């Protein structure tokens, strides 16, 4: 898949063959992985299981059916496997419980030791966060019904909007990628349902996230972000129901480009993790 991504714009004649080869490997690997998971899991397999789950998640993120904007979600006709790449997050939570990469004997221990054991959960800071710390203009808060009494429990848009407000001025890199994945890791069933029925505000949030990550360093994230991000922009413009979300997205995109910074500016106490390297 990386080979295909590298030749996509420079040697398009090689793109199709690389993509086909990638799909063949992906299909074989997924079958073998499912066979392994159908049996009792040996302790010695746990790290390999977690690593494979992460790789499958990345490949699912990268793979988009078409390069034509009208043939990708949300512009294309709805199909059962729409947003399947996003639903994989639930599967990775199950793999986390099986593999537990935070355990001391895991090869991932040094990387993951500060994460919650067994399965990621909504961080404690989210339930106590002050709405005033949501770094978005007041008119955007109004669109999403965010008030001083809003929480992630009484407003389905509150948590994703807060996360986006904290990463909007940060450039995606390998060092801070986990901070950006918070957006997908904590998508609630309620928000997923809204995405599936193409609720305008929910789709806008995904489009804003795409616009933030599309110029980042991670090739497997940027490819989907670019094409589906543009599809979302066109879809919002064609189906505007009074919020003017296409224009709002354009404004946020411009602001992000003007003030994007390298590294990570959120305080450690907010995110419960110090991303600075030792």
N, C-alpha and C positions, 0 to 999 in steps of 0.2 A: 504493500500500500504506500509506503514511503517512496519507493521507486516511482510508482505511478504519480504521486504528488509532485515529485521533482521534475518529471518530464511533461507535466500537464500543459504548461504554457510554452515551453521551449521546443518540445518535440512531440506534438500531439499525435503523430502517427504511431508512437510507441505507447501512448497512454492506454489505449484499449487493451493491448496485449498484457501490459503490466497489471491492469485492473482485473482482467480475467484470471490471471495467475493468482492474484491476491485472493480473489473470491474462492478459488479452488482450495487454496491452503486454509482459508478461514472455515470453509465448509468441513474439511477433513478434521481440522483441529477441534471444531465445535462438537462433532460426532464423538471423537475420542474423549473429550472432556465430559460429555453427558454420560458416556459409558462408565467413566471413573466415578462420577457423582452418584450413580445408581447403585454402587456397592458400598459396603462399610469403609469409612475413611481411615487409612492408616495414619498415625501421627507423623510419620516421615514424609507424607504427601502434602501436609497442610500448607507449607510455604509455596510449593509449586501450584497448589490450587488457588491461593490468593493471587499470585503473580499472573496466572492464566486468566483469572476473572478480570483483573485490571486491564490486561491486553485486549480481551474481548470487548470490554467496555469502550476502550479507545478505538478499536476497529469499527464498532457499531456507530460511534460518534462520527468517524470520518466518512463512512460510506453513505453517499447520497445517490439516489437512483438516476438522476439526470443533472446535466449542466445547464438545462434550459429553465429559466426562472418560472415559467408558467407550468412546468411539470413537477414542481416540488411543493411541499407543504408550506403555507396553507392555501396556495392558489390552485393546486391540482384537485381533482375530485377526491373525496374522502375514501380511505381504504382502511381495513382492519389493522394493518401494521403501522399506520401513522403514529409517530412519536414513540415507536418501539425502542429507539435508542435511549429515550428519556426514561422509559419504564424499567430499563435494566438496572437502575439504581436500587430498586427493591431487591433484585436478585443478588446484587453485591452485598447488601446488608446480610442476606442469608449466608453468603460465603464468608463474611466477616465472622459470623458466629461459629462457623465450622473451623476456620483457619486461625482466628484470633492472632493477627500479626503483632499485637502488643505483648504477647507472652515472652518471657525472658529468653527462651531458647529459639526464638524466631530470628531468621537472618534479617528481618525488617525491624527488629526491636529498637535499635537506635533511632530509626526514622519515626517509628510509630508509638514509642513508649509514653509520650505525653497525651496520646489520644485516649478517649474513654474506652474501657475494656469491653470486649465482646461485640458491641455494635454501636455505631455513632448515634447519638441522640441529640435532640435540640439543646444547644448550650444553655446553661442557666442564665446567662446575661440577656438572652432574648426576652425572657418573661418579665424582666425588670427594667428593660431599656427605656429611657426617656424619649418620647416621640420627638422632642426638640433636637435630638442627636441625629435624626434622619435628615441627611444633607440633600434635600430636594426642595425646589421652589414651592411656595404655598399653593400655586395654582395646580401643581401636580398632586399635592396632598389632597386638594379638594376633589380632583377627578377620581381618586381612589378612596375617598371617604375617610382619610386619615385625620383624626382629631386627637387632642391631648389624652383622651380616654381609650384610644385604639390599642389593641394588643394583637399578637398573632393568633389568639384564640377567638376574638370577636370580629376580626377583619381578615379575610382570606388573602388580601393583597399586602398586608402589613409586613410580614416577614420577608418576602422576596423584594419588596420595595426598599426595605431597610438594608438588606444585603447589597443591592445594586447601588444604593447611595454611598456605601462605604468603599466600593471598588471602582466607581465610575472614573476616577482620575488616576488609576494605577494601570500600568502596562503589564499585561500578562507575560510572565516568564516561567521558566522551569522551577525557579526558587519559590514562587508564590502561587503556583497553580492550584493548590488545595484551597486557598482562599476564594478563588473563583468558582470552584466546584461546590462550595457551600450552597450556591444558588440551586443547583440541580439536586444536591443531596437532601435538601429539606423541602422539596416540593410536596405539599400535602395532598392527600387523595382528593380533597375539595378543589384545589387548584388544578390538579391533573384533569379532573372532570371538566373544568372550565376551559382548559386548553383543548380537550377532545371535542367540545361542542363549539370551539372557536369563539369564545367570549372575547370581545375586543380588548378589554383591559388586560386579560391574562395573556393574550397573544402579544400585546404591546410589551409586556414585561420580558417575555422571551426575546422579542426583537431588540429591546434595549440591551439585554445581556449579550446577544450576538454582536451588536455594534461595539461593545466594550472589548470583546475578545478577538474580533476578526483580524486585528493587526498585531496580535501577540506572537510569541516565539514558537508556539506549539502547533506544528503543521496539522496534526490530526484534529485540532479544534477549529482552526481558522477556516478550513475548507467548507465545512457545513455552515459556519457562522456567516460567511460571505454570501453564499447563494440563498440560503433560507432567510438570512437577515434581509436581503433585498426583496425577496418574495413577500416577507411580512410587511415591509414598507409599502409595496404596491398594493397589497391586500387591504391594509389600513386606509389607504387613500381611496380605493375603489368602494369600500363599504363603510365610509365614515358615518357614524350615527349621532354626531353632535359633539363628540369630545374633541375632535380635531387632533387625533392621536398621531397621524402621519406627520403633521407639522411639529408636534411636541417632540417626536422622535428625531426629526431633523435638527431641532434646536439642541437637544441633548447630545447628539452626535457631534455637532460643531463645538460645543463646550468641552466635550471629552477630548477632542483633537487638540484644543488650545491649551489645556492644562494637564494633560497626561504626564505622569512622572514615572521614573523607574523605581523599582523597589516597592516598599510597602509602608504606608503612612499611618495605618490604624494602630492605636496603642495596644500593647500586649494584653492589658486587662480586659479589653473589649473582645478580642478574638481568642483569648486563652491559649495563645501559642506565640512563641517568639520565632519569627521566620528568619532572623539573622543567622548566618552560618557561623559555626565555631571557628 
